[in-house]
Amino acid sequence: MKIPGPDHPITVTPSTDRVVVRVGDRVIADTSKSLVLQESTYPAVRYIPLDDVDRTQLRRTETSTHCPYKGDAAYYTITGEPELTDSVWVYEQPYEAVRAIAGHVAFYPDRVSIAVD
């Protein structure tokens, strides 16, 4: 486990912007309670509460990855046409420094449309 610091800062900031995630015309998520995770120089990532995600359009996969700063991530496929394998990730038990993202998911922006208003 690595701790964020000056050489690798991570911030998690609540946002009231409306965030809508779509695949084509299908709405997968719609929230005004996202979290913005900014990690070092990487692009900011919106984490959306699971309660604001249409989980009927998700299927858990066996895929997992590890981030030394955030912990172990699990993945979901977005079902339907097209099916988007491992397009959603979640840190169910994130490390203390990013504990706020527990219960939230993020989407790969190159696979879905993420509109922020």
N, C-alpha and C positions, 0 to 999 in steps of 0.2 A: 504494500500500500504506500502510495506517495501522497504527501500533503501539499495542497496548493500553496504557492508562495510567490515572491517577487519574480522568480524566473519562470513560473508557470501559474499565473493567477487564474482563478475561476470565481465567477460571481453568478448568483441566481437571483433574479429580480422579478417580482410579481408584475403582471401587466393586465390592464383592463381593456387593451385593444381587442377587437373582435377578430378571432382567427377561425377561418373556415377551411377545412381540408376536403378536397374533392378528388375523385377519380372520374374523369369525364363529367357527366351530369350528376353523379352520385355523391351525396354529402357523407363523408366518413366521420367528420368531427366538426363541432361548432361550439366555440367557447368565448367567453370574455374573462376567463380566469387562467390564462396561460402563465407559464414561467419562462423567462428568457435566460438561458444559460450561456454565458460568455466564457469560453475557455481559451486562455492565452490569445494567440493571433488567429484562431480558427473562426469561421463564420458563426454568428450567434445561432442557437438552436431553440426553437419553441417547444416546450414540454406542455402537453395538454392533459388535463385531468381525465382519467379513465371514465369518470361519470359523464363526461361530455363527448364520448366516442361511441359510435354505433358499433358495439361489440359483436352484433350479429353478422357484421361484414369482416370479422377477423377470425383467423384460425391460428392457434399457437403452433409453433414449429419446434423442432429439437435444436435449432441453432442457438449457440451462445457465444459470447465474446467477453473478454476481460479488459477493463481499462484500469490502469494502476491508480488513477485519481478518483474514479467514480465507482468501481466495483464490477460485478458481473451483470451483463445484459442478456435478456431473453428477447426472442423475436416473435413477430406475428406476420402472417401472410394476409394480404387483403384479398378476400375471395371475390368471385364474380368474374365478369369479363371487362377488362383483362384481369387475370389473377396476377398479383404482384407479390412474389415470394420475398419473405424477410424484409418487408418495406417499413416495418414499424418495430421500434425497440423500446424496452422498458428496463429500468434498474429497480427491481423489486425491493432490494435491501442495499441501497446505495451507501457509500461511505459517509461518515459524519459531515464532512465538508460540503456535501451536496445533498444532504438528507431531505431537503425540501422537494426533490424530484420524485420521491417515492409516491406511487399512486398516479404517476403521470407517464405518458408515452410521447415519443417523438417519431417523426416521419422523415424518410429520405426525400428531400425536396426535388430531386431529379426524377422521382417516380410518381409523385402526386402534385397537385396544385395546392399551394398554401397561400391564401389571401389574408392579408392583415389590414384591417380598417381602423 
